[in-house]
Amino acid sequence: MARALLVVDVQNDFTEGGALGVDGGAAVAERITVYLRRHADEYDLIVASRDWHHGDDDNGGHFAGPEGPDYVDTWPVHCVGGTPGADYHPDLDTSVVDVHVFKGRGRPDYSAFQASTEDGTTLPDLLADRRVTTVDVVGIATDHCVRASALDARAAGFDVAVYEDLVAGVDPERSARALAEISVAGGHVDRSDTDEGLASPGGAVL
């Protein structure tokens, strides 16, 4: 009965100053690093996902056209593969990440369960290969990709926990609803032990 940690989209474009920056994103990157330094050895697999969009097309309608983004289904250009915006935030220590997966390569993906490695191995296959039964989820954004990833993990039969102090959301009310939705689906909303010595991330859903 293996346990995995899924770090969702802690990227420059999703933190302060990025194309779709979330308030509290940088603080969440720092807190996840603290958590990893304390608990990485408790996981059988640590996976980090990234949006990795094409830069020469609209990624299946994900990037807005001339009419501009609606911030529901269409978005400004962000996380184009190979650009600084798609890089992990510098405060996220990725040295203990076992596998990196990429999503949104030409498609409007939100869930990390739609992601795959560079060689095409999907996240569900990775988890199955390691006989994972429990998935803990952290990252950005609570009301979008964290929500979608946690709900897909539950739908796939995993025991799921989201650490509410290790996520940051775009909209506080929508983020609170996302955490409630995960709970209704049978997931757990927990807190980590990273509070000691760290301030709560501004704008994050706690």
Secondary structure by P-SEA (a helix, b strand, c coil): cbbbbbbccccccccccccccccaaaaaaaaaaaaaaaccccccbbbbbbbcccccccccccccccccccccccccccccccccccccccccccccccbbbbccccccccccccccccccccaaaaaaaacccbbbbbccccccaaaaaaaaaaaaccbbbbcccccccccaaaaaaaaaaaaaaccccccccccccccccccccc
